[in-house]
Amino acid sequence: MKASIITIGDEILIGQIVDTNSTYLAKELDTLGFEIVEIITISDKKEAIDKAMASQLGLVDLVIMTGGLGPTKDDVTKKVFCEFFDDHLVMNEKVLAHVTVLIENYFKKPISEINKQQALVPSMATVLFNNVGTAPGMVMQKNDTTYVSFPGVPFEMKTIFQEELVPYVKDHFRGVFNFHKTIITYGIGESLLAEYLEQWENYLPTEIKLAYLPSPGKVRLRLSTRGTDKDSLVQNIERQVDMIPEVVKPFIRAYEDIDFPEIIIKELQNRNKTISFAESCTGGQLAVMFNSQPGSSAYFKGGIVCYATESKIDMLGVNPETINTHTVVSEEVAMEMAEQARLRFKSDYAISTTGNAGPSKGDSDVEVGTVCVGIATPNGVFAKKYELGQPREKVINSAIARGLELIFNEILKK
């Protein structure tokens, strides 16, 4: 089964909003067993929508479209649907009743003619009811290609997808399964990892595809396969995972697609330990990674963003003499920051960051891209200095990755 996704909206094309709908739909369609062939973003113009719909005819089994279903003049998707399927619009009484209740209860005024247009749908369409908004979804078929149109508002689209489209797909499409196994590695580069895995990769069955997905500090390995027997797919993948070379296993942090902070959080919870943060160049991003998880109060004690040199002294109690002697971007300052955070928040562990992320040097004369990460534990404190280059975003992300790797290794010692 093949599928494509079409997102409609000039606001996406000009970068005014980020297209999160495609990401959501791709993931959900993959779960339902579809192979995603294309993801296309087009303008609100009638010609663009018509051309995109025509381009998918016979190419895929399912086309998902989002956007262009509002009541205003620039929303033309329903009109294009009618022309593409040689159909006409009719009033859907169930949708009209729903829209009327929403408008009159929420806005406390009678429904207008423009709002009634939301209840107009192609006469041959299967309507996907929208419980949380006014624009319904629509399903229509031409030859062997099924077209689905959703409103562009993400929470409306997601609701209709789960409540209406998933049952439809299960009833109308044969069962095929996609299975992905993700392995998270840290502390090894993509090229060296590929070198270690070369022979293993050469002997992978042809039906299994391996992908390397690198990002600062880590590489994800994704093994993918598809077929009609889900159990045999899983067993086949797991057999290959068991044969990963021993030289790679010390770098593996998880056999599931989760973020590294989640891995560390699990280790903290298993050991009933806590963590805190003192951040300068990373601006509180480490703390956000840990306190955004449900139940974070059990392991997250707090964090301080001390960006300016004065704040490191006033808020954390870093010794001014340490800064004068070693500069604010130094291993010595990073160690004091980490230890002060651990003591002030009464946590078992603490991470600190201080550095010149760029583009200017700020309060230190060290080279742009220099970052020091401090780690405080019940058994002592240490710091490491890194030269992380540029640009600024890369420096910050790499500093975060180094801090996570260092603290993870310390936690595992217990």
C-alpha positions in Angstrom: 0.0 0.0 0.0 1.3 3.4 -1.0 0.4 6.8 0.2 1.2 10.5 -0.3 0.6 13.6 1.7 -0.3 17.0 0.3 -0.3 20.1 2.6 -2.0 23.2 1.3 -1.1 26.7 2.4 0.9 29.7 1.4 1.7 30.2 5.1 3.8 27.0 4.9 5.5 28.0 1.7 6.6 31.4 3.0 7.9 29.9 6.3 5.3 31.6 8.4 4.3 28.3 10.1 5.9 24.9 10.5 4.2 22.0 8.8 3.6 19.6 11.7 0.7 17.9 9.9 2.9 16.0 7.5 5.1 14.7 10.3 2.1 13.4 12.2 0.4 11.9 9.1 3.6 10.2 7.9 4.1 8.5 11.3 0.5 7.4 11.6 0.3 6.1 8.0 3.5 4.2 8.5 1.9 2.6 11.6 -1.1 1.6 9.4 1.2 -0.2 7.0 1.5 2.4 4.2 4.7 3.2 2.3 5.0 7.0 2.0 5.9 7.9 -1.6 5.7 11.7 -1.5 5.1 14.7 0.8 4.2 17.8 -1.1 3.4 21.4 0.0 1.5 23.5 -2.4 -0.1 27.0 -2.5 -3.8 27.7 -1.9 -4.4 28.2 -5.6 -7.0 26.1 -7.4 -4.5 25.2 -10.2 -1.9 24.0 -7.7 -4.4 21.8 -5.9 -5.8 20.3 -9.1 -2.3 19.6 -10.4 -1.2 17.9 -7.2 -4.3 15.7 -7.0 -3.8 14.7 -10.7 -0.2 13.8 -10.1 -1.1 11.2 -7.5 -3.8 9.5 -9.5 -2.7 5.9 -10.1 0.6 6.5 -8.4 -0.6 5.7 -4.9 -3.5 4.0 -3.1 -4.2 6.8 -0.7 -3.7 10.6 -0.8 -4.1 12.6 2.4 -4.6 16.4 2.0 -4.7 19.0 4.7 -5.8 22.6 4.5 -8.1 24.8 2.4 -11.4 23.8 4.0 -12.4 27.0 5.7 -15.3 29.3 4.9 -13.3 32.1 3.4 -12.7 32.9 -0.3 -9.1 31.6 -0.3 -10.3 28.1 0.8 -11.0 26.3 -2.4 -10.3 22.6 -1.8 -13.9 21.6 -1.8 -14.5 23.3 -5.1 -11.5 21.5 -6.6 -12.7 18.2 -5.3 -16.0 18.7 -7.0 -14.4 19.5 -10.3 -11.8 16.7 -10.0 -14.6 14.1 -9.3 -17.2 15.8 -11.6 -19.4 16.3 -8.6 -21.4 19.1 -6.9 -21.7 20.5 -3.4 -24.7 19.6 -1.2 -25.7 20.5 2.3 -25.0 17.8 4.9 -27.6 18.2 7.6 -25.6 16.4 10.3 -22.6 18.7 9.8 -24.9 21.8 9.6 -26.5 20.9 12.9 -23.1 20.4 14.5 -21.8 23.7 13.1 -24.9 25.6 14.3 -24.5 24.3 17.8 -20.8 25.3 17.9 -21.4 28.8 16.5 -24.4 29.6 18.7 -23.0 28.2 21.9 -19.5 29.5 21.5 -20.0 32.9 19.9 -23.5 33.4 21.3 -25.0 34.5 18.0 -27.0 33.1 15.1 -25.1 31.1 12.5 -24.2 33.1 9.4 -24.5 32.1 5.8 -20.7 31.9 5.5 -20.6 29.5 8.4 -23.3 27.3 6.9 -20.9 26.8 3.9 -18.8 24.6 6.2 -21.6 22.0 5.9 -21.4 21.9 2.1 -19.7 18.7 0.9 -19.4 16.9 -2.5 -22.5 14.8 -3.0 -20.5 11.6 -3.6 -18.1 12.1 -0.7 -17.9 10.0 2.5 -18.0 12.6 5.2 -15.5 12.3 8.1 -17.2 14.0 11.0 -15.3 16.7 12.9 -16.2 16.6 16.6 -13.9 19.5 17.5 -14.4 21.9 14.7 -16.7 23.1 11.9 -15.0 21.7 8.7 -15.6 18.0 8.1 -13.1 15.7 6.4 -14.0 14.1 3.1 -13.2 10.8 1.3 -13.6 10.3 -2.4 -12.2 7.7 -4.9 -11.1 7.9 -8.5 -10.1 4.7 -10.2 -7.9 2.9 -7.6 -6.8 6.0 -5.7 -8.6 7.2 -2.6 -8.4 10.9 -1.7 -8.9 12.2 1.8 -9.2 15.9 2.7 -8.7 17.2 6.2 -8.9 20.7 7.7 -5.4 22.2 8.3 -5.9 22.9 12.0 -3.6 20.3 13.6 -5.8 19.3 16.6 -8.9 19.0 14.3 -7.0 16.9 11.7 -5.6 14.6 14.3 -9.1 14.0 15.9 -10.7 13.2 12.6 -7.8 11.0 11.6 -8.1 8.9 14.7 -11.8 8.8 15.1 -12.9 8.6 11.5 -10.1 7.7 9.1 -8.4 4.9 11.0 -11.6 2.7 11.1 -12.2 3.5 7.4 -8.6 2.5 6.4 -8.9 -0.8 8.4 -12.1 -1.6 6.6 -11.0 -0.7 3.1 -7.3 -1.5 2.8 -5.5 -4.9 3.1 -3.4 -5.5 6.2 0.3 -4.8 5.7 2.7 -4.0 8.5 5.8 -1.8 8.7 8.2 -2.6 11.5 11.0 -0.4 12.6 13.6 -1.1 15.3 15.7 1.9 16.4 18.9 1.5 18.3 20.4 4.6 20.0 24.2 4.9 20.1 26.2 7.6 21.9 29.9 8.5 21.9 30.8 7.2 18.5 30.8 8.9 15.1 28.8 7.7 12.1 31.8 6.8 10.0 33.5 4.7 12.7 30.1 3.1 13.6 29.6 2.1 9.9 33.1 0.7 9.8 32.4 -1.5 12.9 29.1 -2.6 11.4 30.3 -3.2 7.8 30.4 -7.0 7.8 27.2 -7.3 9.8 25.4 -4.9 7.5 26.6 -6.9 4.4 24.9 -10.0 5.7 21.5 -8.4 6.5 18.6 -10.0 4.6 17.5 -8.0 1.6 14.1 -7.3 3.0 15.7 -5.4 5.9 16.8 -1.8 5.3 19.4 -0.2 7.6 19.6 3.6 8.0 22.1 5.8 9.9 20.5 8.9 11.5 23.3 11.0 13.0 22.8 14.1 15.2 25.1 15.9 17.7 26.6 13.3 20.0 24.5 10.3 18.9 23.7 8.1 15.9 20.4 6.3 15.6 20.4 3.0 13.7 17.0 2.2 12.2 16.2 -1.3 10.9 13.1 -1.4 8.8 11.0 -4.1 7.1 7.5 -4.7 5.9 5.1 -7.6 5.2 1.9 -9.3 6.1 3.0 -11.4 9.1 3.9 -9.0 11.9 5.3 -11.6 14.3 7.7 -12.9 11.7 8.8 -9.4 10.9 9.6 -8.7 14.5 11.4 -12.0 15.0 13.6 -11.4 11.9 14.6 -8.0 13.0 15.4 -9.1 16.6 17.6 -11.9 15.2 19.7 -9.4 13.4 19.9 -7.1 16.4 21.3 -10.1 18.5 24.1 -10.4 16.0 25.4 -6.8 16.3 29.2 -6.9 16.8 30.4 -6.8 20.4 32.6 -3.8 19.7 29.5 -1.7 19.1 27.5 -2.7 22.2 29.4 -0.4 24.7 28.1 2.6 22.7 24.4 1.4 22.6 22.2 3.3 25.0 18.8 2.0 24.1 17.0 -0.4 21.8 14.0 1.9 21.3 13.5 5.3 19.7 13.6 7.5 22.8 15.6 10.6 23.5 18.8 10.4 25.6 17.3 12.5 28.5 14.6 9.8 28.8 17.2 7.1 29.1 19.0 9.1 31.8 15.7 9.8 33.6 15.0 6.0 33.7 18.4 5.4 35.3 17.8 8.1 37.9 14.4 6.7 38.7 15.7 3.2 39.0 18.3 4.4 41.5 16.1 6.9 43.3 18.6 9.7 42.5 18.1 13.4 41.6 19.7 15.9 39.3 20.0 19.7 39.0 21.6 22.1 36.5 23.6 25.3 36.3 23.6 26.5 32.7 25.2 29.4 31.0 25.7 28.9 27.2 23.0 26.2 27.0 20.4 28.7 28.4 18.3 26.3 30.4 17.8 23.7 27.6 19.2 20.9 29.7 16.8 21.6 32.5 13.8 21.8 30.1 14.7 18.3 28.8 14.3 16.9 32.3 11.4 18.8 33.8 9.1 18.4 30.7 8.6 14.7 31.5 5.6 13.7 33.7 6.5 13.1 37.3 9.7 15.1 37.0 9.6 16.3 40.6 10.8 12.8 41.6 14.2 13.3 40.0 14.5 16.9 38.9 15.5 19.3 41.8 15.9 22.6 39.8 18.1 24.6 37.6 19.7 28.1 37.3 20.4 29.9 34.1 23.4 32.1 35.0 24.4 33.6 31.7 26.3 36.8 32.7 29.5 36.5 34.8 27.9 38.4 37.6 25.0 35.9 37.9 27.5 33.1 38.3 28.9 34.9 41.3 25.6 36.3 42.8 23.3 33.4 42.1 25.6 30.4 42.4 28.3 31.7 44.6 31.2 31.0 42.2 34.4 32.5 43.7 35.3 35.7 41.8 39.0 34.8 42.2 38.4 31.5 40.3 37.0 33.6 37.4 39.8 36.1 37.5 42.5 33.4 37.5 41.1 31.0 35.0 38.4 33.1 33.0 34.7 32.4 33.1 35.0 29.7 30.4 37.2 27.3 32.2 37.1 23.8 33.7 37.6 25.4 37.2 34.5 27.6 36.9 32.5 24.8 35.4 33.4 22.6 38.4 32.3 25.3 40.9 29.1 25.9 39.1 28.2 22.2 39.1 29.1 21.7 42.8 27.2 24.8 43.8 24.1 23.6 42.0 24.3 20.2 43.6 24.7 21.7 47.0 22.0 24.4 46.6 19.4 22.1 45.2 20.4 19.2 47.4 20.6 16.8 44.4 22.7 13.7 43.9 24.1 14.9 40.5 24.5 18.2 38.7 25.5 19.4 35.3 27.0 22.8 34.5 27.8 24.5 31.2 29.9 27.6 30.5 31.2 28.6 27.1 31.5 30.9 24.1 28.8 29.7 21.8 29.3 32.7 19.5 29.2 34.5 17.3 31.1 37.0 19.6 33.3 36.1 22.6 31.2 37.6 25.3 32.8 37.8 28.8 35.8 35.5 28.0 38.8 35.7 25.8 38.7 32.0 24.9 38.0 31.1 21.3 34.4 31.0 20.1 33.1 27.4 20.2 34.9 26.6 23.5 32.7 25.0 26.1 33.4 23.6 29.5 31.0 21.0 31.0 31.1 20.3 34.7 29.8 17.2 36.5 29.2 17.0 40.2 28.4 13.7 41.9 28.3 12.4 45.5 31.9 11.2 45.0 33.4 14.4 43.5 33.4 16.9 40.8 35.2 17.2 37.4 35.0 19.1 34.2 35.9 18.8 30.5 36.8 21.4 27.9 35.6 21.0 24.3 36.3 22.9 21.1 33.0 22.6 19.2 33.5 25.0 16.3 30.6 26.9 14.9 27.8 27.8 14.2 26.2 28.8 17.5 23.4 26.2 17.3 25.9 23.4 16.7 27.9 24.5 19.7 24.9 24.5 22.0 23.6 21.2 20.8 27.0 19.6 21.0 27.5 20.9 24.6 24.2 19.4 25.6 25.2 16.1 24.1 28.5 16.1 25.9 26.8 16.9 29.2 24.3 14.1 28.8 27.0 11.5 27.9 29.2 12.5 30.9 26.4 12.4 33.5 25.0 9.1 32.1 28.4 7.4 32.5 28.6 8.7 36.1 25.2 7.5 37.0 26.0 4.0 35.6 29.0 3.7 38.0 26.6 3.3 40.9 
